[in-house]
Amino acid sequence: MGELPMLGNLAWAPLPAIDSLEVLDRFNGVPKLGLFTAGGERQMFWRALGYVPDAFSIWIYVPLDAAGEQRLLGAESADLLAGLVFESRVDRYVTVGVASDYRLIFEREWLLPAGMSPVELLHEMLRFLNEALDLVLAQDLPPGRRELMRDASRAVKELAAAG
């Protein structure tokens, strides 16, 4: 997998040195789906869940190989996530990020299981984030970071309970 998104960066431009950025879809002017290239590697970004309580959003970053790139070239705009995120034929490592006010505050690698429908994927992603944030909160964190992680954890738990 390429470079992991870095905390503090914009969710749709998650690395400090991006060679190119292509926005494929926006919501209220804010990028929510697109591609970026960094260090010669392409990744797709997708805001999986909109702005949850306290302006939190959840993002997925998918490294693209040649087959993934080819898949995107032939896809209709409504089907860009099919086969790469939803209903993938293979398990694939992705990064899940949580942003607050468009800036990444948390990221973890996740093995996205093959064959997941959109509803199943969101359920499993929220379960994964709940567990990951609980692990972070069990650590000795500086007070400001602890507050931010506690707020993110609360938002993710509310989403999981609603789903």
ZASE-220690 format. One line per field, with one value per atom (N, C-alpha, C): x, y, z; residue number from 1; atom name; residue in three letters. Coordinates in steps of 0.05 Angstrom, whole numbers. Layout:
// ZASE-220690
px <- c(X:...)
py <- c(Y:...)
pz <- c(Z:...)
num <- c(NUM:...)
atome <- c(CA:...)
residu <- c(ala:...)
//
This chain:
// ZASE-220690
px <- c(17:0:18:8:23:25:33:35:7:7:-17:-24:-50:-59:-46:-41:-27:-47:-46:-63:-58:-79:-77:-81:-79:-83:-112:-119:-147:-154:-178:-187:-184:-189:-187:-159:-141:-113:-96:-97:-87:-56:-41:-12:-1:22:33:43:50:62:45:23:6:14:19:27:3:-20:-44:-69:-90:-116:-138:-155:-178:-203:-220:-245:-267:-279:-300:-328:-331:-357:-354:-373:-372:-400:-400:-425:-422:-440:-438:-410:-399:-373:-349:-353:-331:-326:-301:-296:-305:-318:-326:-317:-309:-299:-279:-256:-236:-211:-191:-166:-143:-122:-98:-74:-53:-28:-7:8:30:52:76:99:95:81:77:54:41:19:-7:-28:-55:-72:-88:-108:-134:-156:-182:-190:-203:-214:-245:-258:-287:-297:-314:-326:-349:-344:-363:-388:-384:-407:-404:-426:-426:-419:-427:-418:-436:-425:-439:-436:-447:-447:-419:-419:-394:-376:-388:-373:-353:-358:-341:-349:-330:-335:-316:-325:-309:-302:-277:-265:-252:-253:-239:-219:-195:-174:-166:-169:-165:-141:-119:-97:-106:-97:-106:-82:-87:-68:-77:-64:-71:-100:-108:-135:-156:-150:-167:-170:-148:-148:-165:-161:-177:-206:-213:-241:-254:-239:-250:-254:-236:-239:-265:-274:-298:-323:-322:-345:-362:-388:-407:-403:-409:-404:-418:-442:-456:-444:-426:-414:-384:-374:-345:-335:-352:-344:-349:-365:-371:-346:-341:-317:-292:-290:-266:-272:-295:-303:-326:-348:-371:-368:-376:-376:-349:-327:-301:-298:-283:-279:-257:-241:-220:-219:-209:-204:-183:-185:-164:-159:-134:-126:-133:-147:-154:-146:-148:-145:-172:-180:-204:-195:-206:-198:-223:-218:-239:-229:-246:-238:-257:-246:-262:-257:-278:-276:-257:-260:-245:-216:-206:-178:-177:-159:-157:-147:-161:-153:-147:-154:-150:-149:-131:-131:-121:-132:-123:-126:-108:-111:-132:-147:-169:-170:-173:-176:-206:-213:-240:-247:-267:-274:-286:-281:-293:-323:-337:-365:-384:-375:-392:-411:-437:-456:-451:-463:-459:-468:-490:-500:-481:-473:-455:-428:-418:-392:-394:-414:-416:-418:-434:-436:-409:-395:-369:-348:-349:-330:-335:-360:-366:-358:-362:-353:-323:-309:-279:-271:-283:-275:-281:-304:-310:-288:-280:-259:-232:-225:-200:-199:-221:-222:-221:-235:-233:-205:-190:-161:-145:-150:-135:-142:-167:-175:-164:-156:-144:-115:-104:-76:-74:-50:-44:-41:-61:-61:-60:-48:-49:-78:-84:-112:-127:-116:-130:-136:-117:-120:-141:-141:-160:-189:-193:-219:-228:-211:-217:-224:-209:-214:-240:-246:-271:-295:-293:-314:-318:-296:-298:-310:-302:-313:-344:-352:-380:-396:-385:-398:-401:-380:-380:-400:-401:-420:-449:-454:-481:-489:-470:-476:-481:-465:-468:-495:-503:-529:-553:-549:-570:-574:-552:-552:-562)
py <- c(-24:0:25:46:70:85:109:125:128:127:130:159:165:193:203:229:241:259:257:273:303:318:347:356:338:346:345:359:358:330:322:294:286:305:298:303:313:316:308:282:273:270:277:276:304:310:337:342:322:325:309:321:308:318:299:307:316:303:311:303:318:314:317:297:297:293:313:311:300:278:265:273:280:288:306:324:343:344:353:358:386:404:431:443:436:448:433:415:401:374:368:342:319:299:275:249:251:227:237:223:231:214:223:209:228:218:233:216:229:215:227:210:219:198:206:188:167:175:157:136:137:118:132:120:131:119:136:127:141:127:139:147:169:177:179:172:174:181:201:207:188:167:146:154:172:182:212:226:254:266:290:304:297:281:271:291:286:306:318:344:359:360:360:364:342:317:294:281:271:256:232:211:187:182:176:174:147:137:112:119:109:113:86:83:57:60:45:45:32:43:33:19:-5:-18:-14:-26:-22:-31:-54:-64:-44:-32:-13:12:21:45:39:15:7:6:-5:-7:21:41:68:81:75:86:79:54:45:47:58:59:84:80:103:117:142:157:145:133:121:95:83:57:58:82:84:67:64:49:19:11:-18:-33:-55:-71:-62:-37:-27:-25:-16:-14:-33:-30:-48:-72:-95:-120:-126:-119:-126:-156:-165:-194:-204:-186:-194:-176:-187:-170:-150:-126:-106:-88:-81:-62:-34:-20:9:23:49:65:78:77:91:115:138:162:176:190:207:236:254:282:299:320:340:366:379:404:401:378:371:363:363:356:328:311:284:285:271:269:241:221:193:177:157:139:112:91:64:48:29:10:-10:-18:-37:-56:-82:-102:-102:-89:-88:-115:-129:-155:-155:-176:-179:-183:-175:-181:-164:-142:-127:-109:-110:-91:-64:-42:-16:-16:-28:-28:-45:-68:-85:-71:-58:-44:-22:-6:16:5:-16:-29:-39:-54:-65:-43:-22:0:14:19:32:14:-12:-31:-29:-30:-28:-1:21:47:48:37:36:22:-1:-16:-1:10:25:49:64:88:80:58:48:42:29:23:48:68:94:107:106:119:105:80:65:73:88:97:123:129:154:176:193:214:241:260:288:297:315:322:332:349:358:336:318:295:276:272:254:264:290:302:298:303:300:271:252:223:215:226:219:230:254:265:249:241:224:197:185:160:162:183:188:190:205:208:182:166:140:121:121:104:112:139:148:138:139:129:99:84:55:48:63:58:64:85:93:73:60:42:15)
pz <- c(0:0:0:-13:-15:12:11:36:49:75:90:93:94:98:124:125:148:163:189:206:201:203:199:170:151:123:116:95:85:77:83:78:49:30:2:-10:6:-2:22:29:55:58:37:39:33:45:41:12:-2:-29:-49:-58:-78:-105:-124:-151:-167:-164:-178:-162:-166:-152:-173:-175:-193:-177:-176:-161:-180:-172:-189:-180:-154:-144:-120:-116:-94:-81:-56:-42:-29:-36:-27:-32:-55:-63:-52:-33:-20:-34:-42:-54:-37:-49:-34:-48:-73:-87:-108:-109:-128:-127:-141:-143:-137:-125:-122:-127:-136:-141:-123:-110:-93:-95:-99:-101:-123:-144:-167:-163:-140:-135:-134:-146:-147:-125:-113:-94:-99:-93:-94:-66:-63:-37:-40:-18:-17:11:12:38:42:58:62:77:96:112:114:111:111:138:142:166:189:206:229:252:275:297:300:305:310:285:262:236:231:239:233:207:192:168:168:154:152:123:118:91:88:63:55:33:35:15:4:-22:-36:-55:-50:-69:-95:-117:-143:-157:-167:-184:-213:-232:-260:-266:-253:-258:-246:-223:-211:-228:-239:-257:-281:-293:-317:-310:-287:-278:-277:-267:-265:-292:-311:-338:-352:-347:-360:-344:-320:-302:-307:-304:-304:-277:-275:-251:-227:-230:-208:-199:-215:-209:-202:-196:-191:-168:-148:-124:-126:-145:-149:-158:-145:-152:-138:-131:-116:-86:-80:-51:-46:-61:-57:-75:-65:-81:-94:-80:-90:-92:-112:-114:-95:-85:-67:-42:-20:3:-5:5:-2:22:25:46:37:54:50:76:75:100:105:130:139:155:149:163:175:197:209:207:197:195:212:222:236:222:213:198:174:160:136:140:165:170:183:173:185:214:231:259:267:250:257:231:230:207:216:203:208:183:178:156:164:143:147:124:130:109:102:79:70:58:70:61:33:18:-9:-7:-28:-31:-14:-2:16:0:7:-4:10:-1:12:41:47:75:93:84:99:103:82:85:106:105:125:153:157:183:193:176:184:189:172:175:202:209:235:259:256:277:280:258:258:272:263:275:305:313:342:357:348:361:361:338:336:354:355:372:401:408:436:444:426:432:436:419:422:449:456:481:506:503:525:529:510:512:528:536:550:529:525:505:518:504:514:517:535:540:515:498:474:455:451:433:445:471:484:479:482:478:449:430:402:396:406:401:415:438:452:436:425:409:383:371:346:353:375:384:388:401:407:381:362:336:321:321:308:321:348:363:356:354:347:319:301:273:273:288:289:302:322:336:317:300:282:259:252:228:236)
num <- c(1:1:1:2:2:2:3:3:3:4:4:4:5:5:5:6:6:6:7:7:7:8:8:8:9:9:9:10:10:10:11:11:11:12:12:12:13:13:13:14:14:14:15:15:15:16:16:16:17:17:17:18:18:18:19:19:19:20:20:20:21:21:21:22:22:22:23:23:23:24:24:24:25:25:25:26:26:26:27:27:27:28:28:28:29:29:29:30:30:30:31:31:31:32:32:32:33:33:33:34:34:34:35:35:35:36:36:36:37:37:37:38:38:38:39:39:39:40:40:40:41:41:41:42:42:42:43:43:43:44:44:44:45:45:45:46:46:46:47:47:47:48:48:48:49:49:49:50:50:50:51:51:51:52:52:52:53:53:53:54:54:54:55:55:55:56:56:56:57:57:57:58:58:58:59:59:59:60:60:60:61:61:61:62:62:62:63:63:63:64:64:64:65:65:65:66:66:66:67:67:67:68:68:68:69:69:69:70:70:70:71:71:71:72:72:72:73:73:73:74:74:74:75:75:75:76:76:76:77:77:77:78:78:78:79:79:79:80:80:80:81:81:81:82:82:82:83:83:83:84:84:84:85:85:85:86:86:86:87:87:87:88:88:88:89:89:89:90:90:90:91:91:91:92:92:92:93:93:93:94:94:94:95:95:95:96:96:96:97:97:97:98:98:98:99:99:99:100:100:100:101:101:101:102:102:102:103:103:103:104:104:104:105:105:105:106:106:106:107:107:107:108:108:108:109:109:109:110:110:110:111:111:111:112:112:112:113:113:113:114:114:114:115:115:115:116:116:116:117:117:117:118:118:118:119:119:119:120:120:120:121:121:121:122:122:122:123:123:123:124:124:124:125:125:125:126:126:126:127:127:127:128:128:128:129:129:129:130:130:130:131:131:131:132:132:132:133:133:133:134:134:134:135:135:135:136:136:136:137:137:137:138:138:138:139:139:139:140:140:140:141:141:141:142:142:142:143:143:143:144:144:144:145:145:145:146:146:146:147:147:147:148:148:148:149:149:149:150:150:150:151:151:151:152:152:152:153:153:153:154:154:154:155:155:155:156:156:156:157:157:157:158:158:158:159:159:159:160:160:160:161:161:161:162:162:162:163:163:163)
atome <- c(N:CA:C:N:CA:C:N:CA:C:N:CA:C:N:CA:C:N:CA:C:N:CA:C:N:CA:C:N:CA:C:N:CA:C:N:CA:C:N:CA:C:N:CA:C:N:CA:C:N:CA:C:N:CA:C:N:CA:C:N:CA:C:N:CA:C:N:CA:C:N:CA:C:N:CA:C:N:CA:C:N:CA:C:N:CA:C:N:CA:C:N:CA:C:N:CA:C:N:CA:C:N:CA:C:N:CA:C:N:CA:C:N:CA:C:N:CA:C:N:CA:C:N:CA:C:N:CA:C:N:CA:C:N:CA:C:N:CA:C:N:CA:C:N:CA:C:N:CA:C:N:CA:C:N:CA:C:N:CA:C:N:CA:C:N:CA:C:N:CA:C:N:CA:C:N:CA:C:N:CA:C:N:CA:C:N:CA:C:N:CA:C:N:CA:C:N:CA:C:N:CA:C:N:CA:C:N:CA:C:N:CA:C:N:CA:C:N:CA:C:N:CA:C:N:CA:C:N:CA:C:N:CA:C:N:CA:C:N:CA:C:N:CA:C:N:CA:C:N:CA:C:N:CA:C:N:CA:C:N:CA:C:N:CA:C:N:CA:C:N:CA:C:N:CA:C:N:CA:C:N:CA:C:N:CA:C:N:CA:C:N:CA:C:N:CA:C:N:CA:C:N:CA:C:N:CA:C:N:CA:C:N:CA:C:N:CA:C:N:CA:C:N:CA:C:N:CA:C:N:CA:C:N:CA:C:N:CA:C:N:CA:C:N:CA:C:N:CA:C:N:CA:C:N:CA:C:N:CA:C:N:CA:C:N:CA:C:N:CA:C:N:CA:C:N:CA:C:N:CA:C:N:CA:C:N:CA:C:N:CA:C:N:CA:C:N:CA:C:N:CA:C:N:CA:C:N:CA:C:N:CA:C:N:CA:C:N:CA:C:N:CA:C:N:CA:C:N:CA:C:N:CA:C:N:CA:C:N:CA:C:N:CA:C:N:CA:C:N:CA:C:N:CA:C:N:CA:C:N:CA:C:N:CA:C:N:CA:C:N:CA:C:N:CA:C:N:CA:C:N:CA:C:N:CA:C:N:CA:C:N:CA:C:N:CA:C:N:CA:C:N:CA:C:N:CA:C:N:CA:C:N:CA:C:N:CA:C:N:CA:C:N:CA:C:N:CA:C:N:CA:C:N:CA:C:N:CA:C:N:CA:C:N:CA:C:N:CA:C:N:CA:C:N:CA:C:N:CA:C:N:CA:C:N:CA:C:N:CA:C)
residu <- c(met:met:met:gly:gly:gly:glu:glu:glu:leu:leu:leu:pro:pro:pro:met:met:met:leu:leu:leu:gly:gly:gly:asn:asn:asn:leu:leu:leu:ala:ala:ala:trp:trp:trp:ala:ala:ala:pro:pro:pro:leu:leu:leu:pro:pro:pro:ala:ala:ala:ile:ile:ile:asp:asp:asp:ser:ser:ser:leu:leu:leu:glu:glu:glu:val:val:val:leu:leu:leu:asp:asp:asp:arg:arg:arg:phe:phe:phe:asn:asn:asn:gly:gly:gly:val:val:val:pro:pro:pro:lys:lys:lys:leu:leu:leu:gly:gly:gly:leu:leu:leu:phe:phe:phe:thr:thr:thr:ala:ala:ala:gly:gly:gly:gly:gly:gly:glu:glu:glu:arg:arg:arg:gln:gln:gln:met:met:met:phe:phe:phe:trp:trp:trp:arg:arg:arg:ala:ala:ala:leu:leu:leu:gly:gly:gly:tyr:tyr:tyr:val:val:val:pro:pro:pro:asp:asp:asp:ala:ala:ala:phe:phe:phe:ser:ser:ser:ile:ile:ile:trp:trp:trp:ile:ile:ile:tyr:tyr:tyr:val:val:val:pro:pro:pro:leu:leu:leu:asp:asp:asp:ala:ala:ala:ala:ala:ala:gly:gly:gly:glu:glu:glu:gln:gln:gln:arg:arg:arg:leu:leu:leu:leu:leu:leu:gly:gly:gly:ala:ala:ala:glu:glu:glu:ser:ser:ser:ala:ala:ala:asp:asp:asp:leu:leu:leu:leu:leu:leu:ala:ala:ala:gly:gly:gly:leu:leu:leu:val:val:val:phe:phe:phe:glu:glu:glu:ser:ser:ser:arg:arg:arg:val:val:val:asp:asp:asp:arg:arg:arg:tyr:tyr:tyr:val:val:val:thr:thr:thr:val:val:val:gly:gly:gly:val:val:val:ala:ala:ala:ser:ser:ser:asp:asp:asp:tyr:tyr:tyr:arg:arg:arg:leu:leu:leu:ile:ile:ile:phe:phe:phe:glu:glu:glu:arg:arg:arg:glu:glu:glu:trp:trp:trp:leu:leu:leu:leu:leu:leu:pro:pro:pro:ala:ala:ala:gly:gly:gly:met:met:met:ser:ser:ser:pro:pro:pro:val:val:val:glu:glu:glu:leu:leu:leu:leu:leu:leu:his:his:his:glu:glu:glu:met:met:met:leu:leu:leu:arg:arg:arg:phe:phe:phe:leu:leu:leu:asn:asn:asn:glu:glu:glu:ala:ala:ala:leu:leu:leu:asp:asp:asp:leu:leu:leu:val:val:val:leu:leu:leu:ala:ala:ala:gln:gln:gln:asp:asp:asp:leu:leu:leu:pro:pro:pro:pro:pro:pro:gly:gly:gly:arg:arg:arg:arg:arg:arg:glu:glu:glu:leu:leu:leu:met:met:met:arg:arg:arg:asp:asp:asp:ala:ala:ala:ser:ser:ser:arg:arg:arg:ala:ala:ala:val:val:val:lys:lys:lys:glu:glu:glu:leu:leu:leu:ala:ala:ala:ala:ala:ala:ala:ala:ala:gly:gly:gly)
//
